[in-house]
Amino acid sequence: MIWIGAFAAATVAIWGYALAAKPKGVKMFFAVMMVSSASLNRVVDFLALRFRSLWRRLYALGTAIFLLSSVSALYLLSAGLVRDLSLRQQVETVTVLVPGLTVPLLPGLVAIAVTAAVHELSHAVAARSEGIKVNSLGILLFLAFPIGAFTEPDEESFRTAQRMAKLKMLAAGTLANLITAALVLSVAAGLLLGYPTSPTSVMIERVLPGTLASSVGIRPGELLLALNGTTVNSTASVSAFLSKSHPGQLINIATSGGSYVGRLGRGPNGVGFIGVGLSPYYIPRFSLGLSPGFWFQVTIYSFWIWFINLSVAVFNALPIPLLDGDQFFRELFQGLADASRSAKGGFASLAGGFWKAAIYVVEGGAIFLLLANLALSFRAMV
């Protein structure tokens, strides 16, 4: 509860100052605050211009990666739709990420903040490295928590820039999210044994009141090691053991906090029931004297930062209005149309018109796939 009090105090301080002092670059809309600063532009200029050659090569590669992300997103939506319709499986193929509902609250908010920050910073660096002016750069706060960031390029500067420069800028956010996802996954895999596919232990995340676990004094944060001498290192192995047990059976539960003896309760399927909520746990390669609870949080935050960065990178590449993918494909197809018209031959004008029309076909197809998957996912939920 300490962090709730700190969050409330920070909210009062930030919003109180903003309302009283009305500082330049701050705009407020209900519970959301937009904060832009010229110092952020100076930081971006330093990064973009100091390593300009590196950025230009990297973001050129980013345009190809962006196209692959777009194809991947369209394939995933198509495959999900075909699977649902052909096999009549009611599964969620698209899930809206809402912290506190579909994503753990604090890890979700942190992951979204990191995702938005690297995404928009990359847009700004790409723009400046290509000579496109950036009017403003800043962050979005929900109360006192950063939930996003924004980059506002100068419209005239963007309009008159070379087409390749525009494509690099539009693809830069997705590239940054993919790099962030890869880095987080690599660091977590380096710190934790078996991450992310082979858990090495089981964490007791919660203890249900009125159950065997609560009566014998098992506490959240302990690692579950063995049941009646049988080593358990995954939630599946715990389920397998309990499936062969019965209510009232005497059991010895070994955890990192000690051994507990008691009789199993009755589970939903008539089998033995301990009364704990379990999660996979990855043993750290170097504990550094830190508790299992700390390393469990590292696992949780690493997963959501990785997952949300990857999800945004793929989803943002869809050719759908308001997403970077839509502007990217409009610029790309416009370039192809212009190239077709400038070519010699009787079909030049026809080819130019084809590319102009192609964007609407691609947009319409992407919107249809997304809405169809959302509808089927909603049906699966209800």
ABEGO torsion letter per residue (X at the ends): XAAAAAAAAAAAAAAAAAAAAGBBGBBBBEABBBBBBAAAAAAAAAAAAAAAAAAAAAAAAAAAAAAAAAAAAAAAAAAAAAAAAAAGBBBBABBBBBBGAABBAAAAAAAAAAAAAAAAAAAAAAAAAAGBBBABBBBBBBEABBABBBBBBBAAAAAABBAAAAAAAAAAAAAAAAAAAAAAAAAAAAABBGOAABBABBBBABBBBGBAAAAAGBBBGBBBABBGGBBBABAAAAAAAAAABBBGBBBBBBBAAEBBBBBBBBBAAGBBBAGBBBBBBBBBABAGGBBAAAAAAAAAAAAAAAAAAAAAAAAAABBBBGBAAAAAAAAAAAAAAAAAAABBEAAAAAAAAAAAAAAAAAAAAAAAAAAAAAAAAAAAAX
